[in-house]
């Protein structure tokens, strides 16, 4: 934004509040509601009466290409639903508070410091205002909407329900501050020329009332050509109360100008489409995730159409889903691509189920759902073939075990969509996510909690290998589906390993863990495998060979466990897990001590080492 993109000046408070009253100044729909409690409002009124600065108001000039759904400031009832000249980006709480207290002419509905709703009027005690020993805030009172103060029995203690009682108590109603002095004349008439009361009014008027009329507010006004992304960024920078304006909220306000309710569409048409249990893997898909997938398709379509029109390669629009890309998403593009993205997410859930990823608890990367859904949406029925599914699975597991979707991922998303689509469509070049993915064997030793994607990926790998519970013989995914407290537990128990002198870094690694239900884990307890295997056989009412068969589904060597040979077990299990990872990634993994050492140095910091 250039210097000419905005103006800075000072405007009379009276004029700003009048613009609020007649609808020339309104709020963009993405602004939150008014939430100031009455003590904050009293403090603001006191500051203005003393001529103190109360901050800058930021406005956006309307009439440009970017339109936002708007609404009047709380309490304002403009005649004829006028189009605003400006929208309030910063200063909403202050302007609303001042409008309600000074211009509304009816009780202010606000809250107390405990956030309980209250309704009332603001008054200034004329005598206390002029007392130099009284704090100005203490001179401003908030009276009930009835203007009567009562005790706990409901008996009136103070009654200011008529103008005459206001005059008698020398209480000035703040809603009369801009009435041109009418209240003061009536006050003087009430006292029938009492010189002391006339002097009180003159002093009060000069000290308290006139400062409101003379008060000017610093105003920054953004020009009508300000782009959406600039509005979004400016709004977040100036809202110091911790309010974050999401792209979804900004687009909601933008689309609403064309009578399209984005929030309702997301809730009723999109998220509702995967509300049934079989799509539970999608429970944590956010509205911004959905917008990113839509934006990927929209930008890919722009690039395709530009290429068809003969635009040079270096000048083609880029595929992307960063913040500025989403903010540039037109309503037409959203309506065109949203249905296919809904279908894409549903197909992604079905695909992940085939890969034995069933629940968000063990979803390696929620972010990888975004390009996966976009890929399914763009490929359509071509993704159903066995060859396409194999390529998708390889790309997916390379992303998981290569741990490529942590941190900022938008650039990878923009590469994945064309790379994978072209690959499935017959291109010989593998996606960059596939070629870049590497898994160091030593990484297995640093995977100790489910904080990492690779840890969750190995859980899915074991389910895919057919892992069953050692006691019941029930498939682990069945137990998990019925919420039978499935979790990952130690094979050689922690207490046994400690007594045997093994380091926590070793026995807490994923190599020594596997999915079991809670009851089976209680039977295992803290004893040696040679002892708990017999317990399991007894509890399972089966021969030891039956339990051993169950154990082998976890890529564990039951014979080595029966011999309490931790070292041999660990080496065999590690080799088996690496073999499974190698198959999923479609890459050879060489286990040598050098790679293991490098992994310890470079990757140990990726995981929290606390044990489950």
N, C-alpha and C positions, 0 to 999 in steps of 0.2 A: 504494500500500500504506500502511495506517495504522500507528500505533505498536503497535496491538494485533495486528498481523499477524505479529509475530515476538517471540521472547523472547531474552534474553541472560543467561547464567549461567556458572558455572564447574563443571566436572565432573571427578571423579577420572580420571586416565589409565587406571588399572586397570579402572574400570567401562566406559569407552569401548572398550577393547580386548576386554573380555568380550562386549560387545554385538556387536562384529565377529565374534568367535569363534562365537557361537551364532546369528548371522544376524539379530539384531534391528536391526543397522545394516548396510546394504548399499549398493551403488553403482547409480545409474541407468545404463541401458545406454549412454547417450550419453557417459559418462565414458571417456576414453582409458585405455589400459593403464598399468600401473605401470612406470616407467622409471628410477628413481633408481639411480645407481651406488653401490657400497659405500662410497667415501670420504664421500659425502653422508650416508649413513646413520650412519656413525661420528661425523660432526660433530653430527648430530641427537641421538644417544645421549649424547654428551658434554655438549651444552647442557642436556639434561634432568637429567643427573646433577648439574649445577651449579645447577639451579633457574632457568636462564635461560628467558625466554619464547620460544616457537617458533611463534607465530602462532595465529590463531583458526581453529576448525573451524566450517563452516557445514553445517547439516543441514536437510532438508525433512521435515516430519511427513507420514506417509502416511495414507491413509484418506479423502481428499477425492475430489471429482469427477474431478480430473485424475490419471490413473494412468500410471505409467511402467514399462516393462520393467526388471527389476532383476537384479543378479547379486551373489554374495558377493564380498567383498574377496579379492584373489589370495591363495591359501593357505588361506583359511577353508573348512571343510567342515561347515556346519551340519547337524544331524540333522533329517531329515524335510522338507527344503525349506520352511522357515518363511517366512511373509510378514513383511517387515521393518516395524519401527515407524518408522524414519527412513531417509532416503537421504542419502548424503554428497555435497554439492555442492562444497564446498571443503575441502581438507585430505586428499584421497585419498592423495597421495604420502607425506605424513607418517604418516597412520594405517596405511597398508599397510606402510611401512618398519618402524614400531614393532611392529606385529602380527607381522610375519615374524621380526624380531630377538628379540622378547621373549616371544611366546606360541606360536609355531608348533611348536617342539619338533623341528624337522627343518632340514636345511641351507637357507639362504636362497639362492634362485636369483636372481641379479641380474646386474650388468654392471660392468666396470671403466671407467675414464675414457675408454678407446678404444672403448667400447660393445661389447666382447667379453663373451660370457656367462661368468659365473663362479658357483660355488656354494660356500658355506661357512658358518662360524659366527662370531659376534661374541663376543670375550672381552675382559675387562678385566684388565690387569696390576695386581694388588693393590698391589704395592710402588710402582709408578710413579704410581698414583692418589694415593697418600699423599705423594709427593714434590712439595713445593711448587714445585720448579724444573722440573717436567715439565708440558708442555701436556697438558690432559686428553685431547684428541684423540689424542695420541701414545700415551696409555696404553690405548687401545682398539685391539685387533687383529682382523683378519679372517683366519681360518685356513681352509684348504681343507676340503671336506666330509669328508675322511678324518681331519681333525684332525692331519695329519702334514705337516710342511714338508719338501720334498725339493729336491735340487739338480737341475741340468740332466740328470744321468745317472739320475735317479729314485731316488737314494740318500737315505734319511731323514736329515734334519738335526735336526729337533725332532719329538717324538712325544707328543701329548696325547690319544691315542685312548681312554684309560680314565680314569675318575674319579680313580683313584689318581695318575695322571700329572698331571692338572689340579691336584690338591692339592699335589703335590710342587713344581710350577712356580709355585704361587700364581697361577694363571690362573682367573679367575671367568667361567663361561659366562653370557652375558647372558640366555639363555632361562630361567635359574633366578632371575631377579630378583623374580618374584612367587610363589616357592614356599614362602613363609612361614618362611624361614630354614633349611630342610632341608639345603641344600648347606653352609651354615655349620656346622651341627652335625656333618655328616660330615667336613668339613674339620678341625674340632677333634679328632674321634675319630681321624682319620688320624695326627695328630701326637701322640696319646696324652698329652694334657694339657700339651703344651709351652706354657709361659706366654707366650713371645714370639709364638708363632703364634696363640694365643687373643687376645692383645692386638692383633695384626695384623688378625684377623677383626673384632673389635669396632670398631676404628677404621675399617676399610674399610666395614663395614656402615652405620655412622653417616654416613660421608662420601659413599658412592656408592650403596648399595642403598636405604636408606630414602628418599632424595629421589625415587626413582621411585614408591615407594608413596604418598608425600605429594603428588606432583605433580598439579596441577589444570590443565585445559585450558579456555580461554575458548571457549564454544560459543554460536553464534547459531542459533536454530532457527526456520525459517519455518513458519507455520501451514499446516494441511491445506487451507485455502481459497485458498492462493496460486495465481493463474492461471498458465497455461502461459507466456504472454509475459513475466510477471514472473520466472519461474524461468529462462527463457532469458537475460533481461537481467542478472539477478543473477549467474548462472553466468559470463557473459563478463566482468563487472566484477571479480569476485573472482579469476579465474584469470589471474594476472599473468604466466604463462609464455607468453603469446601464443596460447593456445588459443582459437579462435573456434568457437563452437557455432552451427552453421547450423540453419535452420528444418527442413531435411530430417532432420538427426540427431535433433532433438527430436521431430518427428512419428514418426520411426522407432521411438523408444523408447516413445512414446505408443501407437501402433498395435500394437506388439508385446505390450502388455498384453492385447489382444484376439486374440492369436495370429495377427497379420497381419504378414508380413515386408515392410516397405515397400522396403527396399534390394533384396531379391531381386526384387520385382515390378518395380521400376524397371529393373534390369539385364536381366531375362529376358523381361519382357512389354512393356516400353516401349521402351527404347533398342535392344533387339535387333530391334525391328520396322523400324528404318531403318538396319540395318547393311550393306545391299547398296550397291554403288557409286553407283547412281542417286540415293541419298539422302545423298551425301557433304556436301551443304550443311548437314546437321544434325549433323555430327560433334561440334561444340562446344556443342550444347544441353546445359545442365547440369540436374541433378535439381531445383534450385531454380527454373530456368526452367519446367520442366514443371509444378511445383507452382503457380507463378504462373498459368499458363494454366488449370489445373484450378480454382484458386480464383476466377478471373474467371467461369467458368461457374457455379460453385456460388453465388457471391454474386449473380449475375444471376438465377439461379433463385429464390433467397430473395426478391429484390425483386419478381419476377414474381408469385410466390405471394401475397406480402403485398398487392400491388395487386389481385389477384383477390378477396382477402378484404375489400376495401374500405378498406384503411389509407390515411390521408391522404397526399398527395404528400410533404409535408415530413417525414413520419414513416417513410417507406419505408426499408428497409435499403439502404445504399449498395453499389454495385458497386465492388470493389477487390481488390487483390492485394498490399497492403503486408504487412509482417511480421506485424502483429497479425491481419490477415485470414487469412493462411496458417495461423497457429497456431490459429485458430478452425475450421479445416477438419476436419470430422468424418470418421471412417473410412467411414461410409455415403456421404457426399458424394464422397469420393475414389474409392471403388469404382464409384460411379454415373457419374462424369464422366471418369475416366481413359481408358477405351477410346476415347471420342469425341475426346479430346485427342490420343491417339496417331495416330488417323486424320487429325486436323486438321494435325498437323505434317507428315505424309506429303503431304497435299494442298498444304500451304504449299511444300514442296520442289518439287513438280510445277509449281506456279504460278510460282515463282522461275525455274525452268528456262525457262518460256515467256518470262520477262522477261530472259533471258540472264544470270542470276546463277547460276553453276554451282558456285563453290567458296568456302570460308570466307575464303580469301585476299582475295577481292574482294567479300565480303558487306558492303554498306554499314553496316547495323546488325544485329548479332546480336539485340539487344533487340527489334527490330520483329517478329521471328519469334513472339514470345509472343502479342501481340494478333492477329497474322495466323492463327496456329494456332487460337486461341480463336474467331475469326470463322468459320473454316471448320468448326470443330466444331459451332457453334451453328446455322449456316445449313444445313449438310448438302448435299443435292443441289441446293438452290436456288442454290448458288454456281457451278454448272456452266454456266449459260447465258452466252451471249456478252455480254449486257448486264451481268450480274453481274461477269464477268471484267474488263470495261472499267472499271467503277467501282472494283473492287479495285485494278486497276493504277494508276488515277489517285490513289487514296488512298495507295498504296504509294509512288509516286514523289513525291508532295507531301511525304510524311514524309522521304524521302531528300534531295531537293534543297532542301526547307525546313529541313533539318538539325534536326529536331524531336525526335529520339530520343537525344540525348546527355544525360549527367548522370542525374538522378533522373527516371524516366519512368513510375512507377506510376500517377500521376494521369492521364497521357495514355492509358495502357492502359485505365483504367476508363471513359474517355470514348469511346475508339475502338470498343470492343465494341458498346455500344448504338447509337452513331452510325452505324457502317458497316452493321450488321445492319438497322437501320431503313431506311437509304438504299437498300440492295439490295432490301429488301422493298417498296419503293414510295414511301417518304417523300420529299418534295420538298426537305427541308432537307439541305444538304451537311454532311458530318462536319466538326467543328471543325478537324481536322488539315488538311483540304483548304482551308478558308476562311482559316486562319491562315498557311499556307505562302507564303513569298515567296522569290524568288531574284533577288538584285541582280546585274546584269551584271558589275559590277566584281569579284564574287566569283571569276570565272574566273581573274583575275590573281593571286589569293592561293592558289589550289589548286596546290600544288607537289609534294606527296608523298601517298602513299596513306593517310595518317593520318586523313583526313576521309571522311565518308560520301559527300559530293557528288563527290569525286574518283573513288571507286569506282563511283558511279552513272554518271558519264560514261564510264567503261570499259565498263559494261554497255550504255550507250546506243550506243556505237560497235559493239559486237558485234551489237546489235539492228539497226543500220543495214546490217549485212552485211559488216563489215570482214574483209578477207582479207589474208594475208601478202603483202607487195609482191613478194617473190621467187618464192614457190611458188604463190601464188593460192589457198592453202588457207585455209578459214574459220578465223578466230582461235579460235573456241570448240572446233574440232576439234583444233587444235594444243595448246590448253590442256588438253583432256581427256586427251590422250596425253602430257602433261607434257613438251612440247618447249620448255621454258624460255621460255614466253611472259611478257613483261613490258612495261611502258610505257617507251618510249624517246623521245629527242628527234627531231623532224622536221628542223629546222635544228640540226646538231650544236652542242654546247656550245662546243667550241674555235673553230668558225667564228663563232658569235655573239660570243664574247669579242673575237676579232680585228676583227669589224665594229663593235665598240663598243656593243653592246646590253647593257642592265642585266640582271643575274641574275634580278631579280624578274619580268622579262618573259620571257626565253627559258626559264626553268625552270617556267613556269606550264603548266597542263594544255593550254592552247591550242597549245603547241608540242610536245605529246607525243602518242604513240599506241601501241597494242599491236603489237609485232613480236616475232618469235622471235629467239633469240640470234644465229643465224648471219646473218640479214638485217642485224641491227644491227652486226655486225662488218664486213660489206661497206660499210655506210654510213660507219663510222669517224668521222673528224673533218673530212671535206672538205665542200665546197659541194654542195648538192643537184644543181646542174647537172652535177657530175662523178660523183656516186654513182648518179644515175639511169642513166647509161650502163653503169656496172658492174653494176647490178641487171639491166638488160636482157640483158647478156651472160651473167650467171650464170643467169638464168631461161630463157635460150635462146629469147627471144621478142622481138618488136618493141617499141620504146619506147612505142608506143600501148597495148600490153598491160599494161606496168608502170603507165602513167598510169591505166588503167582500175582497176587494183588500188588505186592511191592514192586515187582518188575514193571508194572504199567507206569511207574513213576521214574523209569530209567535208573532205578536203584538195583544194586546187586544184593539180594537177600542173603546169599551165602556169606558174603563179606560182613554183613551186619550181624549175622548169627555168630561169627567168629570175633566180633567186637574189633575188627581191623579197620580203624578209622582211616588210616593213611591210604590203604588200598581202595577202600570204599570211595574216598574223596577223589582219588585220581580217576577211578572208573566213572564216577558220576560226572565229573568235570568233562571227561572225554565224550560221554553220551550227550550232555547238554550242548557242547560245542558242535557235535554232529548234527543235532536237531536244528540249531541256529544256522549252520552252514547250508542245510537243505532248504530252509525257508528263505534265506537270502540268495541262494543260488551261487554261493561263493565259497571257495576253499578257505578254511581257517587253519593256519599253521600254529600249533601250540609249542612255543619255545620259551625258554626262560627270559630271553631278552625282551620279547614282546610283553611278557608278564610284568617284568620290572618297569617297563615304560608305562604300562597301564596303571600301575600302582602310583607312580609319580604324577601322572597327568590327569587321572580321572578320580582319584580317591576323594577329592573335594566335591564331587558331584552329588554324593549321597550323605545323608545323615546317618551316623554310625550307631544310633540307638537301636537296640534290638526290639523286635516286635513282642 
